[in-house]
């Protein structure tokens, strides 16, 4: 568990995983015992955590990162479905309007899978484009991380994606952390490079939430779209005089299951497919299906505008950087009001905020790499730029990473 400060407390009472500084394989050395909290409270939110709970030690910065294997972000790519659904299109399905949606969310269009399109297909396209930009051959990729909550196959899709891309020497697995998934995947990639000796890790964020949307509910159907984005993370040798050249300068990841009730797509049970149970009560189990996305928009909004700026501030503190050093703020594209509130809290001007929400809506784990790819290819983000990225969503989970592009 991570403390409200996002920083490590003294080892005896550390509420977050203590990350290794040298010599250990893997990014996490151990986990401290959980800290008891009152029920029904969201951790790391100003409205839910007593300022006196966290000791003064929590404000102390972490030790500098060790010299050794670092990482760099060297390529990105993205892919979107061909079908675009406008706010006007939705107004013919539910009682809404372009003005109503845009004023409350900043969204005007979203892309939705149709015909023979699949999430795996989008993931493959995004991955190939990232490798092309990075000038890395598929067979040189060591690991593929598919960050998604909506795979085409319940058992995961990373293996299929890496096979279709041609990553013949890579291992792959899925990461499920909803809209925080890409940030979790990006951090995981750097840990495999630092502690596992890998050289090229492909991180794909992809989701097709349109499959789980109730298209008669105007509170949720206006928000979501489908897409995929990818980033190639590559190893970098750090010298004593250039430890700040690591592509990941600082990060903070957090979660709180108390907020699950505010945003979820839980399983539900259908009637048993067998009529003859041979007298065994409760057997066979009922067939499970997923419900449509259920969201308490007001609570999710309150959570995001409080916790996201805190998370970025803690990641900046770990990086040893002030907010003024940020070249670009790149948040999960959920709601323009959340993006604006976080930028105001961090005192980041609007011309340093990356947003493509109006064109694509909330694409969950794909939103950050999709927006990053557009910003890089348009020439907005340049080599050496420092980006504060943050994802947040169901779980509840949220996390931030301070990264350097190129």
C-alpha positions as CSV (number, residue, x, y, z in Angstrom):
1,X,0.0,0.0,0.0
2,X,1.2,3.5,-0.8
3,X,0.9,6.3,1.8
4,X,-1.1,9.4,1.2
5,X,2.1,11.2,0.5
6,X,3.1,8.7,-2.1
7,X,6.6,8.4,-0.6
8,X,8.2,5.7,1.4
9,X,7.9,5.9,5.2
10,X,10.5,4.5,7.6
11,X,11.0,0.8,6.9
12,X,9.2,-0.4,10.1
13,X,6.0,1.2,9.0
14,X,6.3,1.6,5.3
15,X,2.9,1.6,3.7
16,X,4.2,1.2,0.1
17,X,6.5,-1.2,-1.7
18,X,10.2,-0.4,-1.1
19,X,11.9,-0.4,-4.5
20,X,15.3,-1.8,-4.9
21,X,18.2,0.5,-5.6
22,X,20.8,-2.1,-6.8
23,X,21.6,-5.7,-7.3
24,X,18.1,-7.2,-6.9
25,X,16.1,-8.7,-9.7
26,X,12.7,-7.2,-10.1
27,X,11.4,-3.8,-9.3
28,X,9.9,-4.5,-5.9
29,X,11.9,-5.8,-3.0
30,X,9.2,-6.5,-0.4
31,X,5.9,-5.3,0.8
32,X,5.2,-3.9,4.2
33,X,2.2,-5.0,6.3
34,X,-1.0,-3.2,5.3
35,X,-2.1,-0.2,7.4
36,X,-5.6,-0.4,8.8
37,X,-7.9,2.3,7.5
38,X,-11.5,3.1,8.4
39,X,-14.0,1.5,6.0
40,X,-15.5,3.3,3.0
41,X,-12.6,5.8,2.7
42,X,-10.5,6.4,-0.4
43,X,-6.8,6.4,0.3
44,X,-4.6,9.3,-0.9
45,X,-7.5,11.7,-1.3
46,X,-7.5,14.9,0.5
47,X,-11.1,14.5,1.5
48,X,-10.6,11.1,3.0
49,X,-7.2,11.1,4.7
50,X,-6.6,12.9,7.9
51,X,-3.5,15.1,7.5
52,X,-2.2,13.8,10.8
53,X,-2.2,10.2,9.7
54,X,1.0,10.5,7.7
55,X,4.2,11.2,9.7
56,X,6.6,14.0,8.9
57,X,9.0,11.4,7.6
58,X,6.8,10.9,4.6
59,X,7.9,14.2,3.1
60,X,11.5,13.2,2.9
61,X,12.7,12.5,-0.7
62,X,13.8,9.0,-1.7
63,X,17.4,8.1,-2.1
64,X,18.9,8.9,-5.6
65,X,18.5,6.1,-8.1
66,X,21.5,3.9,-8.6
67,X,23.9,4.1,-11.6
68,X,23.4,1.1,-13.9
69,X,20.7,0.0,-16.3
70,X,18.2,2.7,-17.2
71,X,15.6,3.0,-19.9
72,X,14.5,5.4,-22.6
73,X,11.3,5.8,-24.6
74,X,12.3,5.6,-28.3
75,X,9.2,4.8,-30.4
76,X,5.5,5.1,-30.3
77,X,2.5,4.1,-32.4
78,X,-1.3,4.0,-32.3
79,X,-4.3,2.7,-34.1
80,X,-8.0,3.6,-34.1
81,X,-11.2,2.0,-35.5
82,X,-12.6,3.4,-38.8
83,X,-16.1,4.1,-37.4
84,X,-16.5,7.6,-35.8
85,X,-19.5,8.3,-33.6
86,X,-20.3,11.9,-33.1
87,X,-22.3,13.5,-30.3
88,X,-25.0,14.2,-32.8
89,X,-25.1,10.5,-33.7
90,X,-25.6,9.7,-30.0
91,X,-28.4,12.3,-29.7
92,X,-30.4,10.0,-32.0
93,X,-30.0,7.1,-29.5
94,X,-30.3,8.8,-26.1
95,X,-31.7,12.1,-24.9
96,X,-28.6,14.3,-25.2
97,X,-27.0,16.9,-27.5
98,X,-23.5,17.9,-28.7
99,X,-23.7,21.0,-26.6
100,X,-24.6,19.0,-23.4
101,X,-21.9,16.4,-23.9
102,X,-19.1,18.8,-24.9
103,X,-19.8,21.2,-22.0
104,X,-19.6,18.4,-19.4
105,X,-16.8,16.3,-20.8
106,X,-15.0,18.0,-23.7
107,X,-15.8,15.1,-25.9
108,X,-17.2,15.5,-29.4
109,X,-16.4,12.2,-31.2
110,X,-15.3,8.7,-30.4
111,X,-14.1,5.7,-32.4
112,X,-15.9,2.3,-32.1
113,X,-14.9,-1.1,-33.3
114,X,-17.1,-2.3,-36.2
115,X,-17.2,-5.0,-38.8
116,X,-14.2,-7.3,-38.7
117,X,-12.1,-5.0,-36.5
118,X,-10.8,-6.4,-33.3
119,X,-8.8,-5.0,-30.3
120,X,-6.0,-7.4,-31.2
121,X,-5.9,-6.0,-34.7
122,X,-5.6,-2.4,-33.3
123,X,-2.9,-3.6,-30.9
124,X,-0.8,-5.2,-33.6
125,X,-1.0,-2.0,-35.8
126,X,0.1,0.2,-32.9
127,X,2.9,-2.1,-31.9
128,X,4.3,-2.3,-35.5
129,X,4.2,1.5,-35.8
130,X,6.1,1.9,-32.5
131,X,8.8,-0.6,-33.6
132,X,9.1,1.2,-37.0
133,X,9.6,4.6,-35.3
134,X,12.2,3.0,-32.9
135,X,13.9,1.2,-35.8
136,X,13.8,-2.0,-33.8
137,X,13.3,-5.4,-35.4
138,X,10.4,-7.5,-34.0
139,X,12.8,-10.3,-33.2
140,X,14.8,-8.0,-31.0
141,X,11.9,-7.4,-28.6
142,X,12.3,-9.3,-25.3
143,X,9.0,-8.6,-23.7
144,X,5.5,-7.5,-24.7
145,X,3.1,-6.1,-22.1
146,X,-0.5,-5.8,-23.2
147,X,-2.3,-3.4,-20.9
148,X,-6.0,-4.0,-21.3
149,X,-9.2,-4.7,-19.4
150,X,-11.1,-5.8,-22.5
151,X,-9.1,-8.5,-24.3
152,X,-10.6,-10.4,-27.2
153,X,-9.8,-13.6,-25.2
154,X,-10.6,-13.8,-21.5
155,X,-7.2,-15.6,-20.9
156,X,-5.3,-12.6,-22.4
157,X,-4.0,-11.4,-25.7
158,X,-0.3,-10.5,-25.4
159,X,0.8,-13.9,-26.8
160,X,-1.3,-13.4,-29.9
161,X,-0.2,-9.8,-30.4
162,X,3.5,-10.6,-30.1
163,X,3.1,-13.6,-32.5
164,X,1.4,-11.5,-35.2
165,X,3.9,-8.7,-34.8
166,X,6.8,-11.2,-35.2
167,X,8.4,-10.9,-31.8
168,X,9.6,-14.5,-32.0
169,X,12.0,-14.1,-29.1
170,X,9.7,-12.3,-26.7
171,X,7.6,-13.4,-23.7
172,X,4.3,-11.6,-23.2
173,X,1.5,-11.2,-20.7
174,X,-1.5,-8.9,-20.0
175,X,-1.7,-6.2,-17.4
176,X,-5.2,-5.3,-16.1
177,X,-5.4,-2.0,-14.3
178,X,-8.2,-0.3,-16.3
179,X,-7.4,3.3,-17.2
180,X,-4.2,3.2,-15.2
181,X,-3.0,0.2,-17.2
182,X,-0.6,1.9,-19.5
183,X,1.2,3.7,-16.6
184,X,1.5,0.4,-14.7
185,X,2.8,-1.2,-17.9
186,X,5.4,1.5,-18.5
187,X,6.7,1.3,-15.0
188,X,6.8,-2.5,-15.2
189,X,8.8,-2.3,-18.4
190,X,11.5,-0.2,-16.8
191,X,11.7,-2.6,-13.8
192,X,12.3,-5.5,-16.2
193,X,15.0,-3.6,-17.9
194,X,16.7,-2.4,-14.7
195,X,16.4,-5.6,-12.8
196,X,15.9,-8.3,-15.4
197,X,18.5,-7.2,-18.0
198,X,16.0,-6.9,-20.9
199,X,16.9,-4.6,-23.8
200,X,13.6,-3.9,-25.6
201,X,10.1,-4.0,-24.0
202,X,7.0,-3.2,-26.0
203,X,4.2,-1.7,-24.0
204,X,0.8,-1.7,-25.6
205,X,-2.3,0.0,-24.1
206,X,-5.5,-1.0,-25.7
207,X,-9.2,-1.1,-24.8
208,X,-12.6,-1.6,-26.4
209,X,-14.9,-0.4,-23.7
210,X,-17.7,0.1,-26.3
211,X,-18.4,-3.7,-25.8
212,X,-19.3,-3.0,-22.2
213,X,-21.2,0.2,-22.5
214,X,-25.0,0.5,-22.0
215,X,-25.8,2.5,-25.1
216,X,-29.1,3.6,-23.5
217,X,-27.4,5.2,-20.5
218,X,-26.4,8.7,-21.4
219,X,-24.3,9.0,-18.3
220,X,-21.8,6.5,-19.7
221,X,-22.3,5.9,-23.4
222,X,-21.1,9.4,-24.2
223,X,-17.7,8.9,-22.6
224,X,-16.0,5.8,-24.1
225,X,-14.3,4.9,-27.3
226,X,-11.9,2.2,-28.6
227,X,-8.2,2.5,-29.5
228,X,-4.7,1.2,-29.1
229,X,-1.3,2.8,-28.5
230,X,2.2,1.5,-28.0
231,X,5.6,2.6,-26.8
232,X,9.0,0.8,-27.2
233,X,11.1,1.1,-24.0
234,X,14.8,0.4,-24.5
235,X,17.7,-0.1,-22.2
236,X,20.1,2.7,-21.5
237,X,23.4,2.5,-19.6
238,X,23.6,5.2,-17.0
239,X,27.0,6.7,-16.0
240,X,27.7,8.3,-12.7
241,X,27.6,11.8,-14.3
242,X,24.4,11.1,-16.2
243,X,22.0,9.3,-13.8
244,X,19.3,11.9,-14.6
245,X,19.3,10.6,-18.2
246,X,17.1,7.7,-17.2
247,X,13.9,7.7,-19.2
248,X,11.8,7.2,-16.0
249,X,12.7,9.9,-13.5
250,X,10.1,9.2,-10.8
251,X,6.8,7.4,-10.3
252,X,4.0,6.9,-7.8
253,X,1.4,4.1,-8.1
254,X,-1.6,3.6,-5.8
255,X,-4.9,1.8,-5.4
256,X,-7.9,1.6,-3.2
257,X,-10.6,-1.1,-3.4
258,X,-13.0,1.0,-1.3
259,X,-13.8,3.0,-4.5
260,X,-14.7,-0.1,-6.6
261,X,-18.4,0.6,-6.1
262,X,-18.0,3.9,-7.9
263,X,-16.7,2.4,-11.2
264,X,-16.9,-1.2,-12.2
265,X,-18.1,-3.8,-14.7
266,X,-18.8,-6.7,-12.4
267,X,-19.7,-10.2,-13.3
268,X,-23.2,-11.5,-12.9
269,X,-24.5,-15.0,-13.0
270,X,-27.0,-16.4,-15.5
271,X,-29.1,-19.5,-14.8
272,X,-27.3,-22.8,-14.8
273,X,-26.9,-24.3,-18.2
274,X,-27.7,-27.8,-16.8
275,X,-31.1,-28.8,-15.5
276,X,-29.9,-32.0,-13.9
277,X,-27.7,-31.4,-10.9
278,X,-27.9,-34.9,-9.5
279,X,-29.0,-33.6,-6.2
280,X,-25.8,-31.5,-5.5
281,X,-26.9,-28.1,-4.2
282,X,-25.2,-25.1,-5.9
283,X,-23.7,-27.2,-8.7
284,X,-22.9,-26.6,-11.4
285,X,-21.9,-23.0,-11.0
286,X,-24.0,-20.5,-13.0
287,X,-22.5,-19.1,-16.1
288,X,-20.8,-15.8,-15.5
289,X,-21.2,-12.7,-17.8
290,X,-20.0,-9.1,-17.4
291,X,-22.4,-6.3,-16.7
292,X,-22.2,-3.0,-18.5
293,X,-20.0,-0.3,-17.1
294,X,-21.5,1.2,-13.9
295,X,-20.2,4.5,-12.8
296,X,-20.9,7.2,-10.2
297,X,-19.7,10.1,-12.2
298,X,-19.6,12.6,-9.4
299,X,-17.6,10.4,-7.1
300,X,-15.1,9.5,-9.8
301,X,-14.7,13.1,-10.7
302,X,-14.0,14.1,-7.0
303,X,-11.5,11.2,-6.7
304,X,-9.6,12.2,-9.8
305,X,-9.3,16.0,-9.2
306,X,-7.9,15.3,-5.7
307,X,-5.7,12.3,-6.2
308,X,-4.2,12.8,-9.6
309,X,-2.4,16.1,-8.8
310,X,-1.2,14.5,-5.5
311,X,0.2,11.5,-7.4
312,X,2.0,13.7,-9.9
313,X,3.5,15.8,-7.1
314,X,4.8,12.7,-5.3
315,X,6.3,11.4,-8.6
316,X,8.0,14.8,-9.1
317,X,9.3,14.7,-5.6
318,X,10.8,11.3,-6.2
319,X,12.4,12.7,-9.4
320,X,13.7,15.7,-7.5
321,X,12.0,18.0,-9.9
322,X,9.7,21.0,-9.5
323,X,6.5,21.3,-11.5
324,X,8.0,24.1,-13.5
325,X,10.4,21.5,-15.1
326,X,7.5,19.8,-16.8
327,X,7.4,20.3,-20.6
328,X,4.1,18.5,-21.1
329,X,1.3,17.3,-18.9
330,X,-0.3,14.1,-20.3
331,X,-3.2,12.7,-18.3
332,X,-5.5,9.9,-19.0
333,X,-8.1,11.4,-21.3
334,X,-11.3,10.9,-19.3
335,X,-12.8,14.3,-18.9
336,X,-11.5,17.8,-19.9
337,X,-12.6,19.3,-16.6
338,X,-10.4,16.8,-14.8
339,X,-7.5,17.6,-17.1
340,X,-8.0,21.3,-16.5
341,X,-8.3,21.0,-12.8
342,X,-5.1,19.0,-12.5
343,X,-3.2,21.5,-14.6
344,X,-4.5,24.4,-12.5
345,X,-3.5,22.6,-9.3
346,X,0.0,22.0,-10.7
347,X,0.2,25.5,-12.1
348,X,0.8,24.2,-15.6
349,X,-0.3,26.5,-18.4
350,X,-2.8,25.1,-21.0
351,X,-0.3,25.3,-23.8
352,X,1.7,22.6,-22.0
353,X,-1.2,20.2,-21.7
354,X,-1.7,17.4,-24.2
355,X,-5.3,16.6,-24.9
356,X,-7.0,14.8,-27.8
357,X,-10.1,13.9,-25.8
358,X,-12.5,15.7,-28.1
359,X,-11.7,13.4,-31.0
360,X,-11.6,10.0,-29.2
361,X,-13.3,10.1,-25.8
362,X,-12.1,7.9,-23.0
363,X,-10.1,5.0,-24.5
364,X,-9.0,3.7,-21.1
365,X,-5.5,2.2,-21.2
366,X,-5.0,3.4,-24.8
367,X,-5.6,7.1,-24.0
368,X,-2.1,8.1,-22.9
369,X,-0.1,6.3,-25.6
370,X,-2.6,7.4,-28.3
371,X,-2.2,11.1,-27.2
372,X,1.6,10.7,-26.9
373,X,1.9,9.2,-30.4
374,X,-0.1,12.1,-31.9
375,X,2.0,14.7,-30.0
376,X,5.3,13.1,-31.1
377,X,4.4,12.7,-34.7
378,X,3.1,16.2,-35.0
379,X,6.4,17.5,-33.6
380,X,4.9,18.9,-30.4
381,X,6.9,16.5,-28.1
382,X,10.6,16.5,-28.9
383,X,13.6,14.5,-27.8
384,X,14.6,15.4,-24.2
385,X,11.2,16.8,-23.2
386,X,10.0,15.9,-19.7
387,X,6.4,14.5,-19.6
388,X,4.3,14.2,-16.4
389,X,1.9,11.3,-17.3
390,X,-0.9,10.1,-15.0
391,X,-3.5,7.4,-15.3
392,X,-6.5,6.8,-13.1
393,X,-9.7,4.8,-13.1
394,X,-11.4,1.6,-12.0
395,X,-10.2,-0.4,-9.1
396,X,-9.8,2.3,-8.0
397,X,-6.2,2.6,-9.3
398,X,-4.1,5.6,-10.1
399,X,-0.5,6.3,-10.9
400,X,1.9,8.8,-12.3
401,X,5.3,8.7,-14.1
402,X,7.7,11.4,-14.9
403,X,9.4,10.4,-18.1
404,X,11.8,11.8,-20.6
405,X,11.1,11.3,-24.3
406,X,13.9,9.9,-26.4
